[in-house]
Amino acid sequence: KMSVPDYMQCAEDHQTLLVVVQPIGIVPEESFFRIYKRISAVSQVNVRDSQRVLYIRYRHHYPPENNEWGDFQTHRKVVGLITITECSSAKEWPQTFEKFHLQKEMYGSTLYDSRLFVFGLQGEIAEQPRTDVAFYPSYDECETVEKRIEDFIESLFIVLESKRLDRATDKSGDKIPLLCVPFEKKDFVGLDTDSRHYKKRCQGRMRKHVGDLCLQAGMLQDSLVHYHMAVELLRSVNDFLWLGAALEGLCSASVIYHYPGGTGGKVGSRRAQGGSLSAEAGNRHRPGAQEVLIDPGALTSNGINADTSAEIGRAKNCLSPEDIIEKYKEAISYYGKYKNAGVIELEACVKAVRVLAMQKRSMEASEFLQNAVYINLRQLSEEEKIQRYSILSELYERIGFHRKSAFFKRIAAMQCAAPSIPEPGWRACYKLLLETLPGYSLSLDPQDFSKGTHRGWAAVQMRLLHELVYASRRMGNPALCVRHLSFLLQTMLDFLSDQEKKDVTQSLESYTAKCPGTMEVITLPDGLKLPPVPFTKLPIVKSVKLLNLPTSLRPHKMKSLLGQNVSTKSPFIYSPIIAHSRGEERNKKIDFQWVQGDVCEVQLMVYNPMPFELRVENMGLLTTGVEFESLPAALSLPAESGLYPVTLVGVPQTTGQITVNGYHTSVFGVFSDCLLDNLPGVKTNGCTVEVIPALPRLQISTSLPRSAHTLQPSSGDEISTNVSVQLYNGETQQLIIKLENIGTEPLEKLEVTAKTVNIKEKLYGDFLSWNLEDTLCQFPLKPGKIATFVVNIKVKLDFSCQENLLQDLSDDGISVSGLPLSSPFRQVVKPRVETKALNPQESSKVGDFSHVKVRELHQN
């Protein structure tokens, strides 16, 4: 029973001669494969003076029991043996040569010829001319290896051609031997060898065998003739196993004719040239193949020669592409009758699938593959199972069944870590699992999942990601575990149940305790790069808003209070074109400014999608354009909270344009940089603002008590507070104002002005008067210093002939409104045009730093 299937078999392999290359004794693996690669490059042979071509199939391992099926299908027969050995002294030579003979005996019944390549032996023995042994001083000094192989293949061809001619010649009177497969031999003991049935069986099997030899010898038309004759003979005696082989031979020869490029799927495996049928079939090339010319002149062509086939109708013998598949089905059904032919049946299914893949007939190919899955072979080793499932996966991939391909590759991956294996191959398991991702519409780039609709079966994808996590852990790579678990949580959050969310986050926290998650790209040994996984859904951000500074800290570009207000008008241009680009919205400049060195705020509206309280340990702003010190915050969001405002703060250290690009978080031990451009549906009123240089900060306090209520609402462009004082007509009182520099910049200028509002009667003289000379002597006012100046309040009203005045003025007392008490104030320091009647010395020192206003007047 043939026990080891060759899953790489394809129809064109039926025309190849099998040569086994093996080491004898101790040969370094690297050295052996260097020579093996050079030998296997000589894989194509052009026969001199004819259009015939031979193909050689090399193997460095071949089970001897498979060789016993060489009469059934000659491409399974080892016809050539090349052995490679090392021999350093003449004393070792006899033992080495003996090993060569023992190796030949293993395949002795089928070998046409053999060669021994000896490396390292020099001297008298190495100088003796021999045909079957080649001596080389070292693996680097062996230029003639390819030439020796060419000679070797020439000897194989001579034997093949002689056998073909011998078997093809009609020898009337001679008994045709009965060819058998190993398990049949016991069944034919004692049969009547003179019966017509028996003779037909012998003839049919021999015809099929000659067809195989013709195919190997590069005579495609002859092989088709012999296969047709064999099918008729074997069908008449119900010899089903060999009838299946004859039909498969017919299919192989037809496939070779129809698909000169080959069906094996190796890129550039063959190329076709023009010519007759035999030329099309013969002149095919394999990569790196070296051509060898063989002279068949020593052989006579008494049997069927290459010219005979030209007289036979090509269409009659060569199957059409559709018929090829029908004959494959028939052959496989015959193989299925014999449990010992399981490997033959399996390989025939694989060959048919490769042909159907060429014909783009995927559904029929899947039927053959489904049959191959259920063919019962002996108990396979774990390694053989891995190979079987991997090849099934590749074949499903070839016919476009990507998910089915991924399914079998995943089984192969699981097989790598089967409990029965003493040392499970977790690395191989992980590598195979990665290869299944495309079949399940799964990518390891979180960007692919941020574009909307989800592709693929989420339940299967989650299972696969869990398996990647487990394989990573068994490989001893916690960083990979964290990356895959982070990816699972980020991309599959919508599909996880509440319990699964808890389980995944607990696992993640246990892994990140040993290896925190980072934003670095992880590069695997095979070069695959795993991008970082930012947690943009933990929490989910719905809007981002840059906040203006508090009124007391807000910079104002103010016109001189002592000068004329000049309104600058600009043309109004209407455009119906509105840009909806998110990028333009993000880069839109905001109409307020931030100040260098002052705390600035950004408000996010967030919510927690988790069924438990979400702790964000480190949340801060990501910015570009200006050096910025982010002051991280720690959040604790209630379970499945609605929109929740979160304010993130920071301090710009330099001036210029600053853009808020996103935010960073630390959740479950994973550090994330979340960019706004990657957040779908986030509303923002612009994320770029101007940072101006640091400004002075002034705190003002007065000697008068605060007013109980506001006398006049603030315009918004100024900061005001209200103090009150009650005076009799003609009375005078001093208002002492303290100016304290509570900032880091010196105060250089001071400007004071006054205005009176709601005056119903004529006011005589200066209601408010002051002298800034003593105050300005203390300027520039350094940080932490205090200056004072005095305002004199004098009331002088005319009450004559005003009957209703008392009633009209009874609403309010006399109030003096000043700048805020115990609160910061900032204005742009800028020289103003002097309009108030001040002396010249004061005029040069007056700035627009602060002002005092009288809101309303009242006489008691």
Protein Blocks (a to p, Z undefined) as FASTA:
>chain_A
ZZbdcfkbcfklmmpccdddddehjadfklmmmmmmmmmmmmcccdehiabdcdddddfb
dcfklmmmmmmpmklpcfbdcdddddfbfklmmmmmmmmmmmmmmmmmmombdcdddehi
acjklmpccfkbccdfblklofklmmmmmmmmmmmmmmmmmmmmmmmpccehiacddddd
fklmmmmgoiafkbmklmmmmmmmmmmmmmmmmmmnopaklmmmmmmmmmmmmmmnopak
lmmmmmmmmmmmmmmmmmmnopnopghkbccdeddfklmmmmpcdehiacddddfklpcc
fbccfklmmmpcfklmmccfklmmmmmmmmmmmmmmpmklmmmmmmmmmmmmmmmmmnop
aklmmmmmmmmmmpccddddfklmmmmmmmmmmmmmmnopaklmmmmmmmmmmmmmgfkl
mbacfklmmmmmmmmmmmnopafbfklmmnopaedjfklmmmmmmmmmmmmmmnopaklm
mmmmmmmmmmmmmmpcfklmmmmmmmmmmmmmmmccdfbdcddfkopacdddddfkbccd
fbdcdddddfklpccddddfkbccddddddddddfbdcfbfklmmmpccfbdcdehiacd
dddddddfbfbdcddfbdcdddehiacddddddddddehiacdddddddddfbgcddddf
bdcddeehiacdddfklpghiacebjadcddddddddddddfbdcdfbdfbdcehlaccd
dddddddehiacddddddddfbfbdcfbdcdddddehiabdcehjfbacdfklmmmmpcc
dehiacdddddddddddfehilklmmmmmmpccddddddehiacdddddddddfbdcdfk
lmmmpcckbccddfbdcdZZ
